[in-house]
Amino acid sequence: MSEPHLDLETVVRRERPVATDGTIQVSTDRTDVTEGSRVLLSFGDDRETTYAVLTPTEAKRVATALEQAAVRAEAADVVEDHADE
């Protein structure tokens, strides 16, 4: 009989980075290649900007995720406000 063993696969995640104030911009990416069929999402401050070029489907997923997170955060605020009373 072989010895029992367990194979584990894990993902190592860094701690969340320190919150940074910045701006988010969303626009249609228009180049000779994309012809306006991509969404350009950028976040940054005066030191650095990060860009993501998204397909329309990816942009909708991001928008849906943001909307759902906002609804959950709003609900948590309501619960927290009632707890303080």
N, CA, C and O atoms as a Maestro MAE file, in Angstrom:
{
 s_m_m2io_version
 :::
 2.0.0
}

f_m_ct {
 s_m_title
 :::
 protein
 m_atom[340] {
  # First column is atom index #
  i_m_mmod_type
  r_m_x_coord
  r_m_y_coord
  r_m_z_coord
  i_m_residue_number
  s_m_chain_name
  s_m_pdb_residue_name
  s_m_pdb_atom_name
  i_m_atomic_number
  :::
  1 25 0.852 -1.176 0.000 1 A "MET " " N  " 7
  2 3 0.000 0.000 0.000 1 A "MET " " CA " 6
  3 2 0.898 1.240 0.000 1 A "MET " " C  " 6
  4 15 1.839 1.334 0.789 1 A "MET " " O  " 8
  5 25 0.606 2.170 -0.873 2 A "SER " " N  " 7
  6 3 1.421 3.386 -0.917 2 A "SER " " CA " 6
  7 2 1.010 4.346 0.186 2 A "SER " " C  " 6
  8 15 -0.113 4.327 0.690 2 A "SER " " O  " 8
  9 25 1.975 5.186 0.535 3 A "GLU " " N  " 7
  10 3 1.679 6.173 1.573 3 A "GLU " " CA " 6
  11 2 0.711 7.216 1.023 3 A "GLU " " C  " 6
  12 15 0.834 7.634 -0.129 3 A "GLU " " O  " 8
  13 25 -0.243 7.633 1.835 4 A "PRO " " N  " 7
  14 3 -1.166 8.668 1.356 4 A "PRO " " CA " 6
  15 2 -0.415 9.982 1.149 4 A "PRO " " C  " 6
  16 15 0.496 10.316 1.907 4 A "PRO " " O  " 8
  17 25 -0.801 10.700 0.141 5 A "HIS " " N  " 7
  18 3 -0.213 12.021 -0.076 5 A "HIS " " CA " 6
  19 2 -1.284 12.954 -0.624 5 A "HIS " " C  " 6
  20 15 -2.315 12.524 -1.141 5 A "HIS " " O  " 8
  21 25 -1.008 14.211 -0.494 6 A "LEU " " N  " 7
  22 3 -1.947 15.231 -0.925 6 A "LEU " " CA " 6
  23 2 -1.186 16.242 -1.760 6 A "LEU " " C  " 6
  24 15 -0.198 16.811 -1.295 6 A "LEU " " O  " 8
  25 25 -1.625 16.470 -2.969 7 A "ASP " " N  " 7
  26 3 -1.030 17.481 -3.829 7 A "ASP " " CA " 6
  27 2 -1.833 18.760 -3.686 7 A "ASP " " C  " 6
  28 15 -3.054 18.758 -3.843 7 A "ASP " " O  " 8
  29 25 -1.158 19.832 -3.393 8 A "LEU " " N  " 7
  30 3 -1.819 21.129 -3.252 8 A "LEU " " CA " 6
  31 2 -1.268 22.094 -4.281 8 A "LEU " " C  " 6
  32 15 -0.073 22.106 -4.575 8 A "LEU " " O  " 8
  33 25 -2.149 22.889 -4.810 9 A "GLU " " N  " 7
  34 3 -1.739 23.966 -5.685 9 A "GLU " " CA " 6
  35 2 -2.247 25.251 -5.051 9 A "GLU " " C  " 6
  36 15 -3.403 25.329 -4.636 9 A "GLU " " O  " 8
  37 25 -1.405 26.236 -4.979 10 A "THR " " N  " 7
  38 3 -1.808 27.470 -4.319 10 A "THR " " CA " 6
  39 2 -1.379 28.672 -5.134 10 A "THR " " C  " 6
  40 15 -0.502 28.585 -5.994 10 A "THR " " O  " 8
  41 25 -1.998 29.764 -4.854 11 A "VAL " " N  " 7
  42 3 -1.640 31.028 -5.472 11 A "VAL " " CA " 6
  43 2 -1.175 31.945 -4.354 11 A "VAL " " C  " 6
  44 15 -1.899 32.172 -3.384 11 A "VAL " " O  " 8
  45 25 0.008 32.459 -4.489 12 A "VAL " " N  " 7
  46 3 0.536 33.373 -3.484 12 A "VAL " " CA " 6
  47 2 0.191 34.785 -3.920 12 A "VAL " " C  " 6
  48 15 0.504 35.202 -5.035 12 A "VAL " " O  " 8
  49 25 -0.454 35.508 -3.028 13 A "ARG " " N  " 7
  50 3 -0.834 36.887 -3.334 13 A "ARG " " CA " 6
  51 2 -0.131 37.820 -2.382 13 A "ARG " " C  " 6
  52 15 0.014 37.533 -1.194 13 A "ARG " " O  " 8
  53 25 0.296 38.919 -2.910 14 A "ARG " " N  " 7
  54 3 0.927 39.927 -2.069 14 A "ARG " " CA " 6
  55 2 -0.134 40.628 -1.246 14 A "ARG " " C  " 6
  56 15 -1.321 40.612 -1.575 14 A "ARG " " O  " 8
  57 25 0.316 41.233 -0.185 15 A "GLU " " N  " 7
  58 3 -0.615 42.059 0.578 15 A "GLU " " CA " 6
  59 2 -1.100 43.173 -0.323 15 A "GLU " " C  " 6
  60 15 -0.432 43.570 -1.278 15 A "GLU " " O  " 8
  61 25 -2.266 43.659 0.002 16 A "ARG " " N  " 7
  62 3 -2.808 44.749 -0.811 16 A "ARG " " CA " 6
  63 2 -1.873 45.948 -0.757 16 A "ARG " " C  " 6
  64 15 -1.327 46.280 0.295 16 A "ARG " " O  " 8
  65 25 -1.698 46.592 -1.907 17 A "PRO " " N  " 7
  66 3 -0.837 47.778 -1.906 17 A "PRO " " CA " 6
  67 2 -1.506 48.923 -1.149 17 A "PRO " " C  " 6
  68 15 -2.720 48.943 -0.950 17 A "PRO " " O  " 8
  69 25 -0.693 49.849 -0.747 18 A "VAL " " N  " 7
  70 3 -1.201 51.031 -0.062 18 A "VAL " " CA " 6
  71 2 -2.127 51.776 -1.018 18 A "VAL " " C  " 6
  72 15 -1.813 51.930 -2.198 18 A "VAL " " O  " 8
  73 25 -3.250 52.230 -0.518 19 A "ALA " " N  " 7
  74 3 -4.206 52.964 -1.348 19 A "ALA " " CA " 6
  75 2 -3.549 54.223 -1.901 19 A "ALA " " C  " 6
  76 15 -2.787 54.905 -1.215 19 A "ALA " " O  " 8
  77 25 -3.860 54.505 -3.139 20 A "THR " " N  " 7
  78 3 -3.278 55.656 -3.816 20 A "THR " " CA " 6
  79 2 -4.398 56.519 -4.370 20 A "THR " " C  " 6
  80 15 -5.338 56.012 -4.983 20 A "THR " " O  " 8
  81 25 -4.299 57.803 -4.156 21 A "ASP " " N  " 7
  82 3 -5.236 58.717 -4.796 21 A "ASP " " CA " 6
  83 2 -4.823 58.880 -6.249 21 A "ASP " " C  " 6
  84 15 -3.636 58.984 -6.561 21 A "ASP " " O  " 8
  85 25 -5.792 58.901 -7.116 22 A "GLY " " N  " 7
  86 3 -5.491 59.064 -8.522 22 A "GLY " " CA " 6
  87 2 -6.765 59.269 -9.301 22 A "GLY " " C  " 6
  88 15 -7.830 59.516 -8.734 22 A "GLY " " O  " 8
  89 25 -6.644 59.164 -10.586 23 A "THR " " N  " 7
  90 3 -7.804 59.335 -11.445 23 A "THR " " CA " 6
  91 2 -7.988 58.097 -12.313 23 A "THR " " C  " 6
  92 15 -7.029 57.400 -12.645 23 A "THR " " O  " 8
  93 25 -9.225 57.844 -12.667 24 A "ILE " " N  " 7
  94 3 -9.556 56.759 -13.583 24 A "ILE " " CA " 6
  95 2 -10.161 57.398 -14.823 24 A "ILE " " C  " 6
  96 15 -11.036 58.259 -14.733 24 A "ILE " " O  " 8
  97 25 -9.688 56.970 -15.966 25 A "GLN " " N  " 7
  98 3 -10.233 57.473 -17.223 25 A "GLN " " CA " 6
  99 2 -10.640 56.293 -18.090 25 A "GLN " " C  " 6
  100 15 -9.948 55.276 -18.139 25 A "GLN " " O  " 8
  101 25 -11.755 56.437 -18.766 26 A "VAL " " N  " 7
  102 3 -12.253 55.415 -19.677 26 A "VAL " " CA " 6
  103 2 -12.531 56.087 -21.011 26 A "VAL " " C  " 6
  104 15 -13.187 57.126 -21.079 26 A "VAL " " O  " 8
  105 25 -12.019 55.474 -22.068 27 A "SER " " N  " 7
  106 3 -12.255 56.034 -23.395 27 A "SER " " CA " 6
  107 2 -12.243 54.910 -24.417 27 A "SER " " C  " 6
  108 15 -11.900 53.770 -24.106 27 A "SER " " O  " 8
  109 25 -12.620 55.248 -25.630 28 A "THR " " N  " 7
  110 3 -12.543 54.290 -26.730 28 A "THR " " CA " 6
  111 2 -11.150 54.399 -27.317 28 A "THR " " C  " 6
  112 15 -10.700 55.484 -27.683 28 A "THR " " O  " 8
  113 25 -10.468 53.257 -27.404 29 A "ASP " " N  " 7
  114 3 -9.121 53.223 -27.963 29 A "ASP " " CA " 6
  115 2 -9.226 53.220 -29.476 29 A "ASP " " C  " 6
  116 15 -9.744 52.270 -30.063 29 A "ASP " " O  " 8
  117 25 -8.751 54.248 -30.095 30 A "ARG " " N  " 7
  118 3 -8.856 54.350 -31.552 30 A "ARG " " CA " 6
  119 2 -7.449 54.414 -32.151 30 A "ARG " " C  " 6
  120 15 -6.752 55.425 -32.065 30 A "ARG " " O  " 8
  121 25 -7.070 53.305 -32.753 31 A "THR " " N  " 7
  122 3 -5.798 53.247 -33.474 31 A "THR " " CA " 6
  123 2 -6.066 52.674 -34.861 31 A "THR " " C  " 6
  124 15 -7.196 52.305 -35.179 31 A "THR " " O  " 8
  125 25 -5.031 52.602 -35.677 32 A "ASP " " N  " 7
  126 3 -5.194 52.006 -37.004 32 A "ASP " " CA " 6
  127 2 -5.602 50.537 -36.903 32 A "ASP " " C  " 6
  128 15 -6.269 50.008 -37.792 32 A "ASP " " O  " 8
  129 25 -5.199 49.889 -35.821 33 A "VAL " " N  " 7
  130 3 -5.475 48.466 -35.656 33 A "VAL " " CA " 6
  131 2 -6.857 48.238 -35.044 33 A "VAL " " C  " 6
  132 15 -7.621 47.407 -35.535 33 A "VAL " " O  " 8
  133 25 -7.183 48.970 -33.979 34 A "THR " " N  " 7
  134 3 -8.421 48.702 -33.240 34 A "THR " " CA " 6
  135 2 -9.638 49.393 -33.822 34 A "THR " " C  " 6
  136 15 -10.757 48.918 -33.629 34 A "THR " " O  " 8
  137 25 -9.460 50.482 -34.518 35 A "GLU " " N  " 7
  138 3 -10.563 51.224 -35.140 35 A "GLU " " CA " 6
  139 2 -11.700 51.511 -34.158 35 A "GLU " " C  " 6
  140 15 -12.872 51.475 -34.535 35 A "GLU " " O  " 8
  141 25 -11.363 51.789 -32.925 36 A "GLY " " N  " 7
  142 3 -12.384 52.151 -31.938 36 A "GLY " " CA " 6
  143 2 -13.098 50.973 -31.323 36 A "GLY " " C  " 6
  144 15 -14.084 51.163 -30.611 36 A "GLY " " O  " 8
  145 25 -12.630 49.747 -31.574 37 A "SER " " N  " 7
  146 3 -13.332 48.571 -31.068 37 A "SER " " CA " 6
  147 2 -12.826 48.116 -29.705 37 A "SER " " C  " 6
  148 15 -13.206 47.040 -29.245 37 A "SER " " O  " 8
  149 25 -11.995 48.890 -29.059 38 A "ARG " " N  " 7
  150 3 -11.457 48.550 -27.746 38 A "ARG " " CA " 6
  151 2 -11.742 49.682 -26.777 38 A "ARG " " C  " 6
  152 15 -11.929 50.832 -27.175 38 A "ARG " " O  " 8
  153 25 -11.771 49.335 -25.494 39 A "VAL " " N  " 7
  154 3 -11.979 50.324 -24.444 39 A "VAL " " CA " 6
  155 2 -10.662 50.489 -23.710 39 A "VAL " " C  " 6
  156 15 -10.052 49.506 -23.290 39 A "VAL " " O  " 8
  157 25 -10.226 51.715 -23.557 40 A "LEU " " N  " 7
  158 3 -8.978 52.018 -22.857 40 A "LEU " " CA " 6
  159 2 -9.327 52.469 -21.447 40 A "LEU " " C  " 6
  160 15 -10.019 53.469 -21.258 40 A "LEU " " O  " 8
  161 25 -8.846 51.728 -20.467 41 A "LEU " " N  " 7
  162 3 -9.054 52.036 -19.055 41 A "LEU " " CA " 6
  163 2 -7.705 52.431 -18.489 41 A "LEU " " C  " 6
  164 15 -6.730 51.695 -18.642 41 A "LEU " " O  " 8
  165 25 -7.635 53.578 -17.840 42 A "SER " " N  " 7
  166 3 -6.366 53.994 -17.259 42 A "SER " " CA " 6
  167 2 -6.588 54.496 -15.841 42 A "SER " " C  " 6
  168 15 -7.615 55.095 -15.522 42 A "SER " " O  " 8
  169 25 -5.596 54.232 -15.004 43 A "PHE " " N  " 7
  170 3 -5.602 54.706 -13.625 43 A "PHE " " CA " 6
  171 2 -4.215 55.213 -13.320 43 A "PHE " " C  " 6
  172 15 -3.215 54.581 -13.662 43 A "PHE " " O  " 8
  173 25 -4.167 56.356 -12.677 44 A "GLY " " N  " 7
  174 3 -2.848 56.858 -12.330 44 A "GLY " " CA " 6
  175 2 -2.893 58.158 -11.574 44 A "GLY " " C  " 6
  176 15 -3.948 58.741 -11.323 44 A "GLY " " O  " 8
  177 25 -1.706 58.582 -11.224 45 A "ASP " " N  " 7
  178 3 -1.530 59.866 -10.558 45 A "ASP " " CA " 6
  179 2 -0.458 60.630 -11.320 45 A "ASP " " C  " 6
  180 15 -0.143 60.287 -12.459 45 A "ASP " " O  " 8
  181 25 0.101 61.660 -10.702 46 A "ASP " " N  " 7
  182 3 1.083 62.473 -11.415 46 A "ASP " " CA " 6
  183 2 2.423 61.758 -11.611 46 A "ASP " " C  " 6
  184 15 3.285 62.266 -12.329 46 A "ASP " " O  " 8
  185 25 2.616 60.587 -10.985 47 A "ARG " " N  " 7
  186 3 3.879 59.862 -11.116 47 A "ARG " " CA " 6
  187 2 3.812 58.687 -12.078 47 A "ARG " " C  " 6
  188 15 4.793 58.392 -12.761 47 A "ARG " " O  " 8
  189 25 2.675 58.014 -12.141 48 A "GLU " " N  " 7
  190 3 2.584 56.800 -12.941 48 A "GLU " " CA " 6
  191 2 1.145 56.532 -13.362 48 A "GLU " " C  " 6
  192 15 0.210 56.787 -12.603 48 A "GLU " " O  " 8
  193 25 0.978 56.021 -14.568 49 A "THR " " N  " 7
  194 3 -0.351 55.648 -15.068 49 A "THR " " CA " 6
  195 2 -0.281 54.223 -15.600 49 A "THR " " C  " 6
  196 15 0.665 53.849 -16.293 49 A "THR " " O  " 8
  197 25 -1.292 53.440 -15.266 50 A "THR " " N  " 7
  198 3 -1.402 52.072 -15.743 50 A "THR " " CA " 6
  199 2 -2.569 52.001 -16.720 50 A "THR " " C  " 6
  200 15 -3.647 52.531 -16.450 50 A "THR " " O  " 8
  201 25 -2.352 51.350 -17.847 51 A "TYR " " N  " 7
  202 3 -3.363 51.250 -18.889 51 A "TYR " " CA " 6
  203 2 -3.788 49.808 -19.083 51 A "TYR " " C  " 6
  204 15 -2.984 48.888 -18.934 51 A "TYR " " O  " 8
  205 25 -5.049 49.617 -19.414 52 A "ALA " " N  " 7
  206 3 -5.564 48.311 -19.816 52 A "ALA " " CA " 6
  207 2 -6.418 48.522 -21.053 52 A "ALA " " C  " 6
  208 15 -7.307 49.373 -21.064 52 A "ALA " " O  " 8
  209 25 -6.149 47.752 -22.088 53 A "VAL " " N  " 7
  210 3 -6.957 47.791 -23.301 53 A "VAL " " CA " 6
  211 2 -7.897 46.593 -23.234 53 A "VAL " " C  " 6
  212 15 -7.454 45.445 -23.195 53 A "VAL " " O  " 8
  213 25 -9.190 46.870 -23.219 54 A "LEU " " N  " 7
  214 3 -10.205 45.843 -23.017 54 A "LEU " " CA " 6
  215 2 -11.081 45.668 -24.250 54 A "LEU " " C  " 6
  216 15 -11.336 46.619 -24.989 54 A "LEU " " O  " 8
  217 25 -11.532 44.444 -24.457 55 A "THR " " N  " 7
  218 3 -12.551 44.218 -25.474 55 A "THR " " CA " 6
  219 2 -13.869 44.731 -24.901 55 A "THR " " C  " 6
  220 15 -13.968 44.942 -23.692 55 A "THR " " O  " 8
  221 25 -14.869 44.932 -25.732 56 A "PRO " " N  " 7
  222 3 -16.167 45.347 -25.198 56 A "PRO " " CA " 6
  223 2 -16.703 44.372 -24.143 56 A "PRO " " C  " 6
  224 15 -17.276 44.804 -23.144 56 A "PRO " " O  " 8
  225 25 -16.525 43.077 -24.350 57 A "THR " " N  " 7
  226 3 -16.989 42.082 -23.377 57 A "THR " " CA " 6
  227 2 -16.247 42.227 -22.058 57 A "THR " " C  " 6
  228 15 -16.863 42.184 -20.993 57 A "THR " " O  " 8
  229 25 -14.937 42.398 -22.117 58 A "GLU " " N  " 7
  230 3 -14.153 42.580 -20.891 58 A "GLU " " CA " 6
  231 2 -14.564 43.853 -20.167 58 A "GLU " " C  " 6
  232 15 -14.652 43.870 -18.939 58 A "GLU " " O  " 8
  233 25 -14.816 44.916 -20.918 59 A "ALA " " N  " 7
  234 3 -15.226 46.184 -20.305 59 A "ALA " " CA " 6
  235 2 -16.573 46.027 -19.594 59 A "ALA " " C  " 6
  236 15 -16.776 46.580 -18.513 59 A "ALA " " O  " 8
  237 25 -17.490 45.273 -20.203 60 A "LYS " " N  " 7
  238 3 -18.789 45.025 -19.567 60 A "LYS " " CA " 6
  239 2 -18.612 44.228 -18.284 60 A "LYS " " C  " 6
  240 15 -19.294 44.498 -17.295 60 A "LYS " " O  " 8
  241 25 -17.706 43.248 -18.281 61 A "ARG " " N  " 7
  242 3 -17.453 42.461 -17.066 61 A "ARG " " CA " 6
  243 2 -16.902 43.341 -15.957 61 A "ARG " " C  " 6
  244 15 -17.310 43.213 -14.802 61 A "ARG " " O  " 8
  245 25 -15.979 44.234 -16.296 62 A "VAL " " N  " 7
  246 3 -15.422 45.149 -15.298 62 A "VAL " " CA " 6
  247 2 -16.527 46.050 -14.758 62 A "VAL " " C  " 6
  248 15 -16.625 46.259 -13.549 62 A "VAL " " O  " 8
  249 25 -17.352 46.580 -15.645 63 A "ALA " " N  " 7
  250 3 -18.449 47.462 -15.224 63 A "ALA " " CA " 6
  251 2 -19.425 46.725 -14.310 63 A "ALA " " C  " 6
  252 15 -19.871 47.273 -13.302 63 A "ALA " " O  " 8
  253 25 -19.752 45.491 -14.659 64 A "THR " " N  " 7
  254 3 -20.663 44.691 -13.831 64 A "THR " " CA " 6
  255 2 -20.048 44.421 -12.464 64 A "THR " " C  " 6
  256 15 -20.726 44.542 -11.444 64 A "THR " " O  " 8
  257 25 -18.782 44.059 -12.437 65 A "ALA " " N  " 7
  258 3 -18.103 43.794 -11.165 65 A "ALA " " CA " 6
  259 2 -18.059 45.049 -10.292 65 A "ALA " " C  " 6
  260 15 -18.271 44.966 -9.082 65 A "ALA " " O  " 8
  261 25 -17.790 46.196 -10.885 66 A "LEU " " N  " 7
  262 3 -17.784 47.451 -10.127 66 A "LEU " " CA " 6
  263 2 -19.168 47.769 -9.577 66 A "LEU " " C  " 6
  264 15 -19.306 48.178 -8.424 66 A "LEU " " O  " 8
  265 25 -20.179 47.581 -10.397 67 A "GLU " " N  " 7
  266 3 -21.547 47.856 -9.958 67 A "GLU " " CA " 6
  267 2 -21.947 46.934 -8.807 67 A "GLU " " C  " 6
  268 15 -22.536 47.385 -7.824 67 A "GLU " " O  " 8
  269 25 -21.629 45.652 -8.928 68 A "GLN " " N  " 7
  270 3 -21.958 44.703 -7.863 68 A "GLN " " CA " 6
  271 2 -21.208 45.023 -6.574 68 A "GLN " " C  " 6
  272 15 -21.781 44.939 -5.488 68 A "GLN " " O  " 8
  273 25 -19.950 45.383 -6.681 69 A "ALA " " N  " 7
  274 3 -19.168 45.749 -5.498 69 A "ALA " " CA " 6
  275 2 -19.731 47.008 -4.846 69 A "ALA " " C  " 6
  276 15 -19.777 47.110 -3.620 69 A "ALA " " O  " 8
  277 25 -20.158 47.962 -5.664 70 A "ALA " " N  " 7
  278 3 -20.738 49.193 -5.122 70 A "ALA " " CA " 6
  279 2 -22.039 48.910 -4.379 70 A "ALA " " C  " 6
  280 15 -22.290 49.496 -3.327 70 A "ALA " " O  " 8
  281 25 -22.860 48.024 -4.913 71 A "VAL " " N  " 7
  282 3 -24.117 47.662 -4.249 71 A "VAL " " CA " 6
  283 2 -23.827 46.992 -2.906 71 A "VAL " " C  " 6
  284 15 -24.469 47.304 -1.903 71 A "VAL " " O  " 8
  285 25 -22.846 46.057 -2.888 72 A "ARG " " N  " 7
  286 3 -22.494 45.394 -1.621 72 A "ARG " " CA " 6
  287 2 -21.928 46.387 -0.613 72 A "ARG " " C  " 6
  288 15 -22.241 46.314 0.575 72 A "ARG " " O  " 8
  289 25 -21.097 47.312 -1.080 73 A "ALA " " N  " 7
  290 3 -20.520 48.312 -0.180 73 A "ALA " " CA " 6
  291 2 -21.597 49.230 0.380 73 A "ALA " " C  " 6
  292 15 -21.567 49.590 1.557 73 A "ALA " " O  " 8
  293 25 -22.546 49.606 -0.467 74 A "GLU " " N  " 7
  294 3 -23.646 50.455 -0.028 74 A "GLU " " CA " 6
  295 2 -24.492 49.733 1.017 74 A "GLU " " C  " 6
  296 15 -24.893 50.336 2.012 74 A "GLU " " O  " 8
  297 25 -24.762 48.459 0.803 75 A "ALA " " N  " 7
  298 3 -25.542 47.664 1.757 75 A "ALA " " CA " 6
  299 2 -24.788 47.535 3.079 75 A "ALA " " C  " 6
  300 15 -25.397 47.593 4.147 75 A "ALA " " O  " 8
  301 25 -23.477 47.362 3.016 76 A "ALA " " N  " 7
  302 3 -22.676 47.259 4.243 76 A "ALA " " CA " 6
  303 2 -22.704 48.574 5.012 76 A "ALA " " C  " 6
  304 15 -22.735 48.573 6.243 76 A "ALA " " O  " 8
  305 25 -22.693 49.694 4.298 77 A "ASP " " N  " 7
  306 3 -22.793 51.007 4.955 77 A "ASP " " CA " 6
  307 2 -24.114 51.151 5.692 77 A "ASP " " C  " 6
  308 15 -24.143 51.683 6.802 77 A "ASP " " O  " 8
  309 25 -25.205 50.690 5.099 78 A "VAL " " N  " 7
  310 3 -26.525 50.782 5.722 78 A "VAL " " CA " 6
  311 2 -26.549 49.942 7.002 78 A "VAL " " C  " 6
  312 15 -27.045 50.392 8.034 78 A "VAL " " O  " 8
  313 25 -26.018 48.739 6.929 79 A "VAL " " N  " 7
  314 3 -25.972 47.857 8.107 79 A "VAL " " CA " 6
  315 2 -25.107 48.489 9.186 79 A "VAL " " C  " 6
  316 15 -25.463 48.467 10.364 79 A "VAL " " O  " 8
  317 25 -23.980 49.047 8.789 80 A "GLU " " N  " 7
  318 3 -23.073 49.676 9.750 80 A "GLU " " CA " 6
  319 2 -23.722 50.894 10.393 80 A "GLU " " C  " 6
  320 15 -23.552 51.119 11.591 80 A "GLU " " O  " 8
  321 25 -24.471 51.692 9.609 81 A "ASP " " N  " 7
  322 3 -25.160 52.867 10.156 81 A "ASP " " CA " 6
  323 2 -26.194 52.457 11.192 81 A "ASP " " C  " 6
  324 15 -26.321 53.118 12.223 81 A "ASP " " O  " 8
  325 25 -26.938 51.379 10.945 82 A "HIS " " N  " 7
  326 3 -27.946 50.911 11.899 82 A "HIS " " CA " 6
  327 2 -27.288 50.380 13.176 82 A "HIS " " C  " 6
  328 15 -27.850 50.510 14.264 82 A "HIS " " O  " 8
  329 25 -26.135 49.802 13.049 83 A "ALA " " N  " 7
  330 3 -25.431 49.266 14.215 83 A "ALA " " CA " 6
  331 2 -24.945 50.397 15.128 83 A "ALA " " C  " 6
  332 15 -24.830 50.215 16.340 83 A "ALA " " O  " 8
  333 25 -24.666 51.547 14.550 84 A "ASP " " N  " 7
  334 3 -24.180 52.685 15.330 84 A "ASP " " CA " 6
  335 2 -25.296 53.374 16.105 84 A "ASP " " C  " 6
  336 15 -25.027 54.142 17.030 84 A "ASP " " O  " 8
  337 25 -26.536 53.109 15.739 85 A "GLU " " N  " 7
  338 3 -27.664 53.821 16.385 85 A "GLU " " CA " 6
  339 2 -27.987 53.249 17.751 85 A "GLU " " C  " 6
  340 15 -28.901 53.729 18.421 85 A "GLU " " O  " 8
  :::
 }
 m_bond[339] {
  # First column is bond index #
  i_m_from
  i_m_to
  i_m_order
  :::
  1 1 2 1
  2 2 3 1
  3 3 4 2
  4 3 5 1
  5 5 6 1
  6 6 7 1
  7 7 8 2
  8 7 9 1
  9 9 10 1
  10 10 11 1
  11 11 12 2
  12 11 13 1
  13 13 14 1
  14 14 15 1
  15 15 16 2
  16 15 17 1
  17 17 18 1
  18 18 19 1
  19 19 20 2
  20 19 21 1
  21 21 22 1
  22 22 23 1
  23 23 24 2
  24 23 25 1
  25 25 26 1
  26 26 27 1
  27 27 28 2
  28 27 29 1
  29 29 30 1
  30 30 31 1
  31 31 32 2
  32 31 33 1
  33 33 34 1
  34 34 35 1
  35 35 36 2
  36 35 37 1
  37 37 38 1
  38 38 39 1
  39 39 40 2
  40 39 41 1
  41 41 42 1
  42 42 43 1
  43 43 44 2
  44 43 45 1
  45 45 46 1
  46 46 47 1
  47 47 48 2
  48 47 49 1
  49 49 50 1
  50 50 51 1
  51 51 52 2
  52 51 53 1
  53 53 54 1
  54 54 55 1
  55 55 56 2
  56 55 57 1
  57 57 58 1
  58 58 59 1
  59 59 60 2
  60 59 61 1
  61 61 62 1
  62 62 63 1
  63 63 64 2
  64 63 65 1
  65 65 66 1
  66 66 67 1
  67 67 68 2
  68 67 69 1
  69 69 70 1
  70 70 71 1
  71 71 72 2
  72 71 73 1
  73 73 74 1
  74 74 75 1
  75 75 76 2
  76 75 77 1
  77 77 78 1
  78 78 79 1
  79 79 80 2
  80 79 81 1
  81 81 82 1
  82 82 83 1
  83 83 84 2
  84 83 85 1
  85 85 86 1
  86 86 87 1
  87 87 88 2
  88 87 89 1
  89 89 90 1
  90 90 91 1
  91 91 92 2
  92 91 93 1
  93 93 94 1
  94 94 95 1
  95 95 96 2
  96 95 97 1
  97 97 98 1
  98 98 99 1
  99 99 100 2
  100 99 101 1
  101 101 102 1
  102 102 103 1
  103 103 104 2
  104 103 105 1
  105 105 106 1
  106 106 107 1
  107 107 108 2
  108 107 109 1
  109 109 110 1
  110 110 111 1
  111 111 112 2
  112 111 113 1
  113 113 114 1
  114 114 115 1
  115 115 116 2
  116 115 117 1
  117 117 118 1
  118 118 119 1
  119 119 120 2
  120 119 121 1
  121 121 122 1
  122 122 123 1
  123 123 124 2
  124 123 125 1
  125 125 126 1
  126 126 127 1
  127 127 128 2
  128 127 129 1
  129 129 130 1
  130 130 131 1
  131 131 132 2
  132 131 133 1
  133 133 134 1
  134 134 135 1
  135 135 136 2
  136 135 137 1
  137 137 138 1
  138 138 139 1
  139 139 140 2
  140 139 141 1
  141 141 142 1
  142 142 143 1
  143 143 144 2
  144 143 145 1
  145 145 146 1
  146 146 147 1
  147 147 148 2
  148 147 149 1
  149 149 150 1
  150 150 151 1
  151 151 152 2
  152 151 153 1
  153 153 154 1
  154 154 155 1
  155 155 156 2
  156 155 157 1
  157 157 158 1
  158 158 159 1
  159 159 160 2
  160 159 161 1
  161 161 162 1
  162 162 163 1
  163 163 164 2
  164 163 165 1
  165 165 166 1
  166 166 167 1
  167 167 168 2
  168 167 169 1
  169 169 170 1
  170 170 171 1
  171 171 172 2
  172 171 173 1
  173 173 174 1
  174 174 175 1
  175 175 176 2
  176 175 177 1
  177 177 178 1
  178 178 179 1
  179 179 180 2
  180 179 181 1
  181 181 182 1
  182 182 183 1
  183 183 184 2
  184 183 185 1
  185 185 186 1
  186 186 187 1
  187 187 188 2
  188 187 189 1
  189 189 190 1
  190 190 191 1
  191 191 192 2
  192 191 193 1
  193 193 194 1
  194 194 195 1
  195 195 196 2
  196 195 197 1
  197 197 198 1
  198 198 199 1
  199 199 200 2
  200 199 201 1
  201 201 202 1
  202 202 203 1
  203 203 204 2
  204 203 205 1
  205 205 206 1
  206 206 207 1
  207 207 208 2
  208 207 209 1
  209 209 210 1
  210 210 211 1
  211 211 212 2
  212 211 213 1
  213 213 214 1
  214 214 215 1
  215 215 216 2
  216 215 217 1
  217 217 218 1
  218 218 219 1
  219 219 220 2
  220 219 221 1
  221 221 222 1
  222 222 223 1
  223 223 224 2
  224 223 225 1
  225 225 226 1
  226 226 227 1
  227 227 228 2
  228 227 229 1
  229 229 230 1
  230 230 231 1
  231 231 232 2
  232 231 233 1
  233 233 234 1
  234 234 235 1
  235 235 236 2
  236 235 237 1
  237 237 238 1
  238 238 239 1
  239 239 240 2
  240 239 241 1
  241 241 242 1
  242 242 243 1
  243 243 244 2
  244 243 245 1
  245 245 246 1
  246 246 247 1
  247 247 248 2
  248 247 249 1
  249 249 250 1
  250 250 251 1
  251 251 252 2
  252 251 253 1
  253 253 254 1
  254 254 255 1
  255 255 256 2
  256 255 257 1
  257 257 258 1
  258 258 259 1
  259 259 260 2
  260 259 261 1
  261 261 262 1
  262 262 263 1
  263 263 264 2
  264 263 265 1
  265 265 266 1
  266 266 267 1
  267 267 268 2
  268 267 269 1
  269 269 270 1
  270 270 271 1
  271 271 272 2
  272 271 273 1
  273 273 274 1
  274 274 275 1
  275 275 276 2
  276 275 277 1
  277 277 278 1
  278 278 279 1
  279 279 280 2
  280 279 281 1
  281 281 282 1
  282 282 283 1
  283 283 284 2
  284 283 285 1
  285 285 286 1
  286 286 287 1
  287 287 288 2
  288 287 289 1
  289 289 290 1
  290 290 291 1
  291 291 292 2
  292 291 293 1
  293 293 294 1
  294 294 295 1
  295 295 296 2
  296 295 297 1
  297 297 298 1
  298 298 299 1
  299 299 300 2
  300 299 301 1
  301 301 302 1
  302 302 303 1
  303 303 304 2
  304 303 305 1
  305 305 306 1
  306 306 307 1
  307 307 308 2
  308 307 309 1
  309 309 310 1
  310 310 311 1
  311 311 312 2
  312 311 313 1
  313 313 314 1
  314 314 315 1
  315 315 316 2
  316 315 317 1
  317 317 318 1
  318 318 319 1
  319 319 320 2
  320 319 321 1
  321 321 322 1
  322 322 323 1
  323 323 324 2
  324 323 325 1
  325 325 326 1
  326 326 327 1
  327 327 328 2
  328 327 329 1
  329 329 330 1
  330 330 331 1
  331 331 332 2
  332 331 333 1
  333 333 334 1
  334 334 335 1
  335 335 336 2
  336 335 337 1
  337 337 338 1
  338 338 339 1
  339 339 340 2
  :::
 }
}
